[in-house]
Amino acid sequence: SQSNGITEGFHTKMEMMSRRAYGFRNFENYRLRVLAHCGWNGVFSRV
């Protein structure tokens, strides 16, 4: 059986970030904050 728990967890993180993002002045800052919160380390890995 497949579960969408990972997707739901990511969606919940995004909702939390959007609630906290009212102080951001532009979308790029918001995007970087979301990536940092989700564990992005700044390196793109190409498989």
N, CA and C atoms as a LAMMPS dump frame, in Angstrom:
ITEM: TIMESTEP
0
ITEM: NUMBER OF ATOMS
141
ITEM: BOX BOUNDS ff ff ff
-5.0000000000000000e+02 5.0000000000000000e+02
-5.0000000000000000e+02 5.0000000000000000e+02
-5.0000000000000000e+02 5.0000000000000000e+02
ITEM: ATOMS id mol type element x y z
1 1 1 N 0.842 -1.176 0
2 1 2 C 0 0 0
3 1 3 C 0.895 1.249 0
4 2 1 N 0.534 2.226 -0.78
5 2 2 C 1.317 3.452 -0.876
6 2 3 C 0.715 4.517 0.026
7 3 1 N 1.576 5.378 0.531
8 3 2 C 1.144 6.444 1.418
9 3 3 C 1.626 7.781 0.866
10 4 1 N 0.848 8.797 1.086
11 4 2 C 1.253 10.135 0.66
12 4 3 C 1.72 10.962 1.855
13 5 1 N 2.213 10.298 2.893
14 5 2 C 2.658 10.977 4.108
15 5 3 C 3.784 11.962 3.874
16 6 1 N 4.72 11.625 3.005
17 6 2 C 5.846 12.528 2.727
18 6 3 C 5.34 13.808 2.069
19 7 1 N 4.441 13.641 1.118
20 7 2 C 3.874 14.809 0.434
21 7 3 C 3.072 15.665 1.404
22 8 1 N 2.285 15.037 2.257
23 8 2 C 1.494 15.786 3.231
24 8 3 C 2.397 16.519 4.224
25 9 1 N 3.491 15.893 4.624
26 9 2 C 4.43 16.556 5.523
27 9 3 C 5.057 17.782 4.888
28 10 1 N 5.429 17.669 3.616
29 10 2 C 5.996 18.81 2.899
30 10 3 C 4.962 19.924 2.772
31 11 1 N 3.726 19.546 2.471
32 11 2 C 2.645 20.529 2.335
33 11 3 C 2.422 21.265 3.663
34 12 1 N 2.473 20.54 4.767
35 12 2 C 2.311 21.16 6.078
36 12 3 C 3.438 22.155 6.346
37 13 1 N 4.673 21.797 5.982
38 13 2 C 5.796 22.724 6.151
39 13 3 C 5.584 23.987 5.328
40 14 1 N 5.105 23.825 4.104
41 14 2 C 4.862 24.981 3.239
42 14 3 C 3.788 25.886 3.837
43 15 1 N 2.735 25.303 4.389
44 15 2 C 1.683 26.109 5.004
45 15 3 C 2.22 26.887 6.206
46 16 1 N 3.043 26.239 7.026
47 16 2 C 3.642 26.931 8.167
48 16 3 C 4.497 28.096 7.699
49 17 1 N 5.289 27.872 6.653
50 17 2 C 6.149 28.935 6.146
51 17 3 C 5.325 30.089 5.591
52 18 1 N 4.23 29.789 4.899
53 18 2 C 3.429 30.877 4.335
54 18 3 C 2.77 31.688 5.445
55 19 1 N 2.434 31.061 6.564
56 19 2 C 1.885 31.813 7.693
57 19 3 C 2.928 32.742 8.301
58 20 1 N 4.179 32.307 8.303
59 20 2 C 5.261 33.111 8.877
60 20 3 C 5.824 34.119 7.881
61 21 1 N 5.437 34.065 6.629
62 21 2 C 6.091 34.828 5.567
63 21 3 C 5.513 36.218 5.356
64 22 1 N 4.635 36.678 6.211
65 22 2 C 4.043 37.984 5.981
66 22 3 C 5.066 39.107 6.025
67 23 1 N 6.221 38.906 6.66
68 23 2 C 7.239 39.943 6.731
69 23 3 C 8.203 39.962 5.556
70 24 1 N 8.149 38.966 4.68
71 24 2 C 9.073 38.937 3.552
72 24 3 C 8.662 39.957 2.501
73 25 1 N 9.652 40.615 1.93
74 25 2 C 9.352 41.673 0.975
75 25 3 C 9.235 41.178 -0.457
76 26 1 N 9.824 40.029 -0.761
77 26 2 C 9.686 39.518 -2.119
78 26 3 C 9.651 37.992 -2.121
79 27 1 N 9.239 37.435 -3.225
80 27 2 C 9.052 35.993 -3.332
81 27 3 C 10.364 35.235 -3.229
82 28 1 N 11.458 35.804 -3.728
83 28 2 C 12.745 35.106 -3.699
84 28 3 C 13.187 34.83 -2.266
85 29 1 N 13.016 35.802 -1.373
86 29 2 C 13.364 35.573 0.029
87 29 3 C 12.5 34.477 0.636
88 30 1 N 11.22 34.477 0.306
89 30 2 C 10.31 33.434 0.79
90 30 3 C 10.732 32.07 0.26
91 31 1 N 11.072 31.995 -1.003
92 31 2 C 11.474 30.729 -1.62
93 31 3 C 12.742 30.181 -0.958
94 32 1 N 13.727 31.048 -0.729
95 32 2 C 14.961 30.618 -0.076
96 32 3 C 14.701 30.146 1.349
97 33 1 N 13.797 30.808 2.037
98 33 2 C 13.459 30.401 3.402
99 33 3 C 12.81 29.019 3.411
100 34 1 N 11.907 28.772 2.459
101 34 2 C 11.255 27.465 2.362
102 34 3 C 12.284 26.386 2.068
103 35 1 N 13.183 26.638 1.129
104 35 2 C 14.207 25.654 0.791
105 35 3 C 15.108 25.361 1.989
106 36 1 N 15.49 26.384 2.727
107 36 2 C 16.339 26.183 3.896
108 36 3 C 15.604 25.395 4.973
109 37 1 N 14.344 25.697 5.164
110 37 2 C 13.549 25.009 6.18
111 37 3 C 13.373 23.532 5.851
112 38 1 N 13.325 23.211 4.581
113 38 2 C 13.11 21.824 4.159
114 38 3 C 14.41 21.052 3.996
115 39 1 N 15.532 21.654 4.337
116 39 2 C 16.784 20.926 4.339
117 39 3 C 17.625 21.079 3.092
118 40 1 N 17.302 22.008 2.229
119 40 2 C 18.105 22.22 1.029
120 40 3 C 19.44 22.815 1.436
121 41 1 N 20.532 22.243 0.954
122 41 2 C 21.859 22.694 1.363
123 41 3 C 22.539 23.601 0.345
124 42 1 N 21.852 24.017 -0.693
125 42 2 C 22.426 24.937 -1.658
126 42 3 C 23.099 24.273 -2.834
127 43 1 N 23.071 22.954 -2.891
128 43 2 C 23.725 22.225 -3.97
129 43 3 C 22.682 21.418 -4.726
130 44 1 N 22.658 21.595 -6.035
131 44 2 C 21.764 20.798 -6.864
132 44 3 C 22.447 19.481 -7.183
133 45 1 N 21.777 18.387 -6.948
134 45 2 C 22.354 17.088 -7.3
135 45 3 C 21.628 16.559 -8.525
136 46 1 N 22.386 16.191 -9.514
137 46 2 C 21.808 15.641 -10.742
138 46 3 C 22.144 14.167 -10.799
139 47 1 N 21.116 13.376 -10.836
140 47 2 C 21.304 11.924 -10.826
141 47 3 C 21.291 11.402 -12.231
